Amino acid sequence: MKLELSRVVQGCRLGVLTGLGRTGQQSLEVPGCMLYTRCGTVPHLTQDTLQTLGSLPPLTQVTLSTLAEHQEVLEEFKQGFRKFAGLHDTVLYCSLHDPATPSPLGHITNKTVSVWGSGGRIELTVAKFMALQKAVQPDWYQSMADGETWPSDTSRKRVRKSVDRTLAHLDECLLLHHKTQELQGVEVFGVVEGGDALEERVRSARETAKRPVGGFCMDGLHTGSMEQNLRTQLITAVIKELPEDKPRLLQGVGRPDEVLACVEAGVDLFESFFPFQVTERGCALCFDFDISPDPERAVLQQDEGISAGETVERPGDCVGEDQTQMTRFEINLKDKRFREDFGPLVEGCGCYCCRNHQRAYLHHLLVTNELLAGVLLMLHNTAHYCSFFSALRGALASGQLDALKRRVLRGRSGERSGERSGGRSGERSRDVVKDED
């Protein structure tokens, strides 16, 4: 695997990851996202339905929280999860936890971490963790880590212990990795922990960078755990300790405004669980990222009183531990105002849902609890989110990142500036807390 950067502008990295997969024939443009799955399947979608989407990320995420209970089956199968699940033309990344499902706290020991599947808690030692990786046979995987460094009142002693445990787990994983024939050619991503303690974050990054890892996962910075300004400060400090030629993956962040801020801080890869969360709320992603010249729209925005550099604050922009609340980037199709709205979810969107169905039909499916609602919403939300990353790369290539930010932060596509929905929770603002003795 090789990261080839074509442009670095104000911390934003534009490039291509080449030599991916066992054959080395796959590539991934960065900044980019992975395809979120549960047990190898995108929620609500079959493989045939998923293929109706034009451009999908060549990197698919699976999680040990959904695979651990199937260890015996995979070990007997012996050919890896990719072939078992029919995931042929993709690069497989295996993470520890499902980013869309919070894990209970308080189940970490010096020797084990826990994941939760449909049957409950599964405790993993390094030996069992590596046996699972041997059975799954991914192309990349996240090393075992102690990620319990939140909420914000976590003691500095606990944060320090988290970093120490994670580094010890990484060393053990690497030792077993090099002894396992089935994992030859597989990349290990080291995990950077440290909670909100700047000194511990830097120490974790510096020590992890000394190990022979293929890339880096930044954990414990997820939406709900901290305010964006603090997250940016920590990421910026971590990035200074990491080599330029290896990818940086950020876990648990998916909202478009947060993605933009983290890309500016130097992040390359993101998980794409956000479209699933939006779908589960009965909502559709509807934010605007089209920066192509459009005189007609410019006149409309001027009539609505939105200047070129102004951003419109939207209710539902939640910074807190509850990620079930609606954000400013989506519309709630259960709302009765969509009962007679016969337009597409997003004007100009080329997904199957927007080409063939109307908002009123999606409203009907949702209020009658039809399963087709989840299918159509997931198709649209996945397509819209992947297109956002494509637009982000295009803006970086053409030097129009500021224009893209204004467009994304302005609000929802096809919605007039006066519309309001949902409630707004108070934002927390905290300074970086340095490690205490």
C-alpha positions in Angstrom: 0.0 0.0 0.0 1.3 3.4 -1.0 -0.2 6.9 -0.4 0.5 9.2 -3.3 -0.3 12.8 -2.5 -1.1 15.2 -5.4 -1.9 18.2 -3.4 -1.7 19.5 0.2 -3.5 22.8 0.9 -3.9 24.2 4.4 -3.6 20.8 5.9 -6.0 19.1 3.5 -4.5 16.1 1.7 -5.6 15.1 -1.8 -4.2 11.9 -3.2 -4.6 8.2 -4.0 -4.0 5.1 -1.9 -2.6 2.5 -4.4 -1.6 -1.1 -4.1 -4.6 -2.1 -2.0 -5.9 -5.6 -1.5 -4.1 -8.9 -1.7 -3.5 -8.4 -5.5 -2.5 -4.8 -5.1 -4.8 -3.8 -8.0 -7.2 -1.6 -6.0 -6.9 2.1 -5.3 -8.8 4.6 -3.2 -9.0 8.4 -3.6 -8.5 10.5 -0.4 -10.2 12.2 1.3 -12.6 9.3 1.2 -15.0 7.1 3.1 -15.5 3.3 3.5 -18.7 1.5 2.8 -20.5 0.8 6.1 -21.9 -2.7 6.5 -23.2 -5.0 9.2 -21.9 -8.5 8.8 -20.8 -7.6 5.2 -24.2 -6.3 4.1 -25.2 -2.6 3.8 -28.3 -2.3 6.1 -31.6 -2.4 4.2 -29.9 -3.3 0.9 -29.2 -6.6 -0.9 -26.0 -6.8 -3.0 -28.1 -6.5 -6.2 -29.9 -3.4 -4.9 -26.6 -1.9 -3.8 -25.1 -2.3 -7.3 -27.8 0.1 -8.7 -25.6 2.9 -7.2 -23.0 4.1 -9.7 -19.8 4.8 -7.8 -19.2 3.0 -4.5 -16.1 3.2 -2.2 -13.7 0.3 -3.0 -13.2 -0.1 0.7 -15.7 -2.0 2.8 -15.9 -2.0 6.6 -16.9 -5.0 8.7 -16.7 -5.1 12.5 -15.7 -7.8 15.0 -18.8 -6.9 17.0 -20.9 -8.6 14.3 -18.4 -11.3 13.2 -17.0 -12.6 16.6 -20.0 -14.8 17.2 -19.5 -16.5 13.8 -15.8 -17.4 14.5 -16.3 -21.2 14.4 -18.1 -21.0 11.0 -15.4 -18.8 9.5 -12.7 -21.0 10.8 -14.3 -24.1 9.3 -14.9 -22.2 6.0 -11.1 -21.3 5.9 -11.4 -19.0 2.9 -12.0 -15.7 4.6 -15.0 -13.5 5.1 -14.8 -11.8 1.7 -15.6 -15.0 -0.1 -18.0 -16.2 2.6 -20.1 -13.0 2.1 -19.7 -12.7 -1.7 -17.7 -9.4 -1.4 -15.5 -10.0 -4.4 -14.3 -6.6 -5.8 -13.6 -4.7 -2.6 -10.9 -4.1 -0.1 -11.9 -5.4 3.4 -11.3 -3.3 6.5 -12.1 -4.9 9.9 -12.7 -2.6 12.9 -13.3 -3.5 16.5 -16.6 -1.9 17.2 -19.7 -0.8 15.1 -19.5 3.0 14.8 -23.3 3.3 14.7 -23.9 1.3 17.9 -22.5 2.7 21.2 -20.7 0.0 23.3 -21.3 -0.3 27.1 -18.5 1.1 29.2 -16.7 -0.7 32.0 -15.8 -4.0 30.4 -12.1 -3.5 29.7 -9.3 -5.2 31.6 -5.5 -5.2 31.2 -5.7 -8.3 29.0 -9.1 -8.1 27.3 -11.6 -5.9 25.5 -15.2 -6.7 24.9 -17.5 -6.5 21.8 -21.2 -6.9 21.7 -23.0 -9.1 19.1 -26.6 -10.2 18.9 -25.9 -12.8 21.5 -24.4 -10.4 24.0 -21.0 -9.7 25.3 -17.9 -11.4 23.8 -14.6 -11.0 25.7 -11.5 -10.9 23.5 -7.9 -11.6 24.5 -5.2 -10.7 22.0 -4.9 -14.4 21.1 -8.6 -14.6 20.4 -8.6 -11.3 18.5 -5.9 -12.5 16.2 -7.6 -15.8 15.7 -10.6 -13.9 14.5 -8.5 -11.9 12.1 -7.0 -15.1 10.8 -10.5 -16.4 10.2 -11.8 -13.1 8.6 -8.6 -12.6 6.5 -9.2 -8.8 5.9 -6.9 -6.6 3.8 -6.6 -4.1 6.7 -7.6 -4.4 10.3 -7.5 -2.2 13.4 -5.3 -3.5 16.2 -6.9 -4.3 19.5 -7.3 -1.2 21.7 -8.7 0.2 24.9 -11.0 3.0 23.7 -12.8 3.8 26.9 -11.5 7.4 27.3 -14.8 9.2 27.5 -17.0 10.7 28.9 -15.2 14.0 29.6 -14.8 13.4 33.3 -12.6 10.3 32.7 -9.5 10.7 35.0 -6.1 11.4 33.6 -4.9 8.1 35.2 -7.5 6.1 33.3 -6.6 7.9 30.0 -2.9 7.1 30.6 -3.7 3.5 31.2 -5.8 3.4 28.0 -2.7 4.5 26.0 -0.4 2.0 27.7 -2.8 -0.9 27.2 -3.4 0.0 23.5 0.4 0.1 22.8 0.9 -3.2 24.6 -2.0 -4.8 22.6 -0.5 -3.4 19.4 2.9 -5.0 20.1 1.3 -8.4 20.8 -0.9 -8.1 17.7 2.1 -7.4 15.5 4.1 -10.3 17.0 1.3 -12.7 16.2 0.5 -11.1 12.9 4.0 -11.8 11.5 3.7 -15.4 12.6 0.4 -16.0 10.8 0.6 -17.2 7.3 -3.0 -16.2 6.5 -2.3 -12.6 7.3 0.8 -12.2 5.1 0.3 -9.0 3.0 -2.4 -7.7 5.4 -2.0 -4.2 6.8 -2.3 -3.4 10.5 -3.6 0.0 11.6 -2.3 1.3 14.9 -4.8 3.0 17.1 -4.2 6.4 18.6 -6.0 6.9 22.0 -5.7 9.5 24.7 -9.2 10.9 25.2 -9.1 14.7 25.6 -5.7 14.8 27.1 -3.3 16.5 24.7 -0.1 15.1 26.1 -1.5 11.5 26.1 -2.7 11.9 22.5 0.7 13.1 21.4 2.5 10.3 23.3 0.1 7.7 21.8 0.7 9.0 18.3 4.5 9.2 18.7 4.8 5.7 20.1 2.4 4.1 17.6 4.3 5.8 14.7 7.5 3.9 15.8 5.7 0.5 15.1 5.6 -1.1 11.6 2.0 -0.3 10.9 0.3 0.5 7.6 -1.8 3.3 8.8 -3.4 5.0 11.8 -6.8 5.0 13.4 -7.8 8.0 15.6 -10.2 6.7 18.2 -12.2 8.4 21.0 -12.9 11.5 19.0 -16.4 10.5 17.9 -19.4 12.7 17.6 -20.9 13.3 21.0 -17.7 12.9 22.9 -16.4 16.4 22.4 -16.9 19.7 20.7 -15.4 20.2 17.2 -12.9 22.9 18.2 -11.4 20.5 20.8 -11.4 17.6 18.3 -9.6 19.8 15.7 -6.9 20.8 18.2 -6.2 17.2 19.2 -6.2 15.9 15.6 -3.8 18.7 14.6 -1.4 17.8 17.5 -1.6 14.0 16.6 -1.0 14.6 12.9 2.4 16.3 13.6 3.6 13.0 15.1 2.5 10.8 12.2 4.4 10.1 8.9 3.1 11.8 5.8 3.1 8.7 3.7 0.6 6.6 5.7 -3.2 7.1 5.8 -5.1 8.5 8.8 -8.5 7.1 9.5 -10.9 8.9 11.9 -13.5 6.7 13.7 -16.9 7.8 14.8 -17.2 11.1 12.8 -19.6 11.3 9.9 -21.6 14.6 9.9 -20.6 16.7 6.9 -19.6 19.8 8.8 -17.4 17.7 11.1 -15.9 15.8 8.1 -14.9 19.1 6.5 -13.2 20.4 9.7 -11.4 17.1 10.2 -10.2 17.0 6.5 -8.7 20.5 7.1 -6.9 19.1 10.1 -5.3 16.4 8.0 -7.6 13.3 8.1 -7.8 11.0 5.1 -10.4 8.4 5.7 -13.8 8.2 7.4 -16.5 5.7 8.2 -19.8 6.0 6.4 -22.3 5.1 9.1 -23.9 8.5 9.0 -26.3 7.6 6.1 -27.5 4.6 8.1 -28.2 6.7 11.2 -30.2 9.2 9.0 -32.1 6.4 7.4 -33.0 4.9 10.8 -34.6 8.3 11.7 -36.8 8.2 8.6 -34.9 11.1 7.1 -33.1 11.9 3.9 -29.8 13.6 3.4 -30.6 16.9 1.6 -27.6 19.2 2.0 -26.1 21.0 -0.9 -22.5 20.5 -2.1 -22.8 21.6 -5.7 -20.2 24.4 -6.3 -20.7 24.6 -10.1 -21.8 28.1 -11.4 -25.6 28.4 -11.4 -26.8 32.0 -12.0 -30.4 31.0 -11.5 -29.7 29.6 -8.0 -27.5 32.6 -7.1 -30.5 35.0 -7.9 -32.8 32.8 -5.8 -30.4 32.9 -2.8 -30.0 36.6 -3.1 -33.8 36.9 -3.0 -33.9 34.8 0.1 -31.3 37.1 1.8 -28.4 34.7 1.9 -25.1 36.3 1.0 -22.2 34.4 -0.6 -20.3 34.0 2.6 -23.1 33.6 5.1 -24.0 30.3 6.8 -27.5 29.6 8.1 -27.8 28.0 11.6 -30.2 25.1 11.5 -32.0 23.5 14.4 -31.1 20.0 15.1 -27.3 20.5 14.9 -26.6 18.3 17.9 -23.4 18.3 19.9 -24.0 15.9 22.7 -24.1 12.2 23.5 -27.5 11.5 21.9 -26.9 10.9 18.2 -30.5 10.0 17.5 -31.5 13.6 17.0 -32.0 15.0 13.5 -29.2 17.2 12.1 -29.4 20.3 9.8 -28.3 18.1 6.8 -31.5 16.1 6.5 -35.2 16.3 6.1 -37.7 14.4 8.2 -40.0 12.7 5.7 -42.4 11.6 8.4 -43.5 15.3 8.7 -47.0 15.8 7.3 -45.8 18.7 5.1 -44.4 16.1 2.7 -47.8 14.4 2.3 -48.4 16.3 -0.9 -44.8 17.1 -1.9 -44.4 15.5 -5.3 -40.8 16.4 -5.9 -37.7 14.2 -5.6 -35.8 14.0 -2.3 -33.0 16.2 -3.9 -33.5 17.9 -7.2 -30.9 16.7 -9.7 -29.9 13.6 -7.7 -29.3 10.6 -10.0 -30.0 7.8 -7.5 -32.8 5.3 -8.1 -35.0 6.7 -5.4 -34.8 10.3 -6.7 -35.3 9.3 -10.3 -38.3 7.1 -9.7 -40.1 8.3 -6.5 -41.4 11.4 -4.8 -41.2 12.8 -1.3 -44.9 12.1 -0.8 -44.4 8.4 -1.6 -41.6 8.1 0.9 -43.8 9.9 3.5 -46.5 7.3 2.8 -44.1 4.4 3.2 -42.8 5.7 6.5 -46.1 6.5 8.1 -47.4 3.0 7.1 -44.2 1.3 8.3 -43.4 -0.3 4.9 -39.9 -1.9 4.7 -39.4 -0.4 1.3 -38.9 3.0 3.0 -35.6 1.9 4.5 -34.5 0.5 1.2 -35.2 3.7 -0.8 -33.8 6.0 1.9 -30.6 4.0 2.3 -30.1 4.0 -1.5 -30.4 7.8 -1.6 -28.5 8.5 1.6 -25.5 6.3 0.6 -25.4 7.9 -2.9 -25.7 11.4 -1.5 -22.9 10.9 1.0 -20.5 9.3 -1.4 -21.2 12.2 -3.9 -20.3 14.6 -1.1 -16.9 13.1 -0.8 -16.4 13.2 -4.5 -17.4 16.9 -4.5 -14.9 17.4 -1.6 -12.1 15.9 -3.6 -13.1 18.0 -6.6 -13.1 21.2 -4.6 -9.6 20.5 -3.2 -8.3 19.8 -6.7 -9.7 23.1 -8.1 -8.9 25.2 -5.0 -12.6 25.8 -4.2 -12.8 24.3 -0.6 -14.0 27.5 0.9 -16.9 27.6 -1.7 -17.8 24.0 -0.8 -17.8 24.8 2.9 -20.1 27.8 2.4 -22.5 25.6 0.3 -22.5 22.7 2.8 -22.9 24.9 5.9 -25.6 27.1 4.3 -28.2 24.4 4.8 -30.4 21.9 2.9 -30.6 21.6 -0.8 -34.0 22.6 -2.2 -35.2 24.1 1.1 -35.9 27.8 1.5 -33.9 29.6 4.2 -37.0 30.3 6.4 -37.9 26.7 7.1 -37.2 25.3 10.5 -37.6 21.8 12.0 -36.6 19.9 15.1 -34.9 21.3 18.2 -31.4 22.4 19.0 -29.3 21.3 21.9 -26.8 23.4 23.6 -23.2 23.1 22.4 -20.4 22.5 24.9 -17.1 24.3 24.6 -14.1 23.0 26.3 -10.4 23.7 26.2 -7.8 21.0 25.7 -7.1 19.4 29.0 -3.4 18.6 29.5 -2.4 15.5 31.4 -2.1 15.8 35.1 0.4 14.0 37.3 
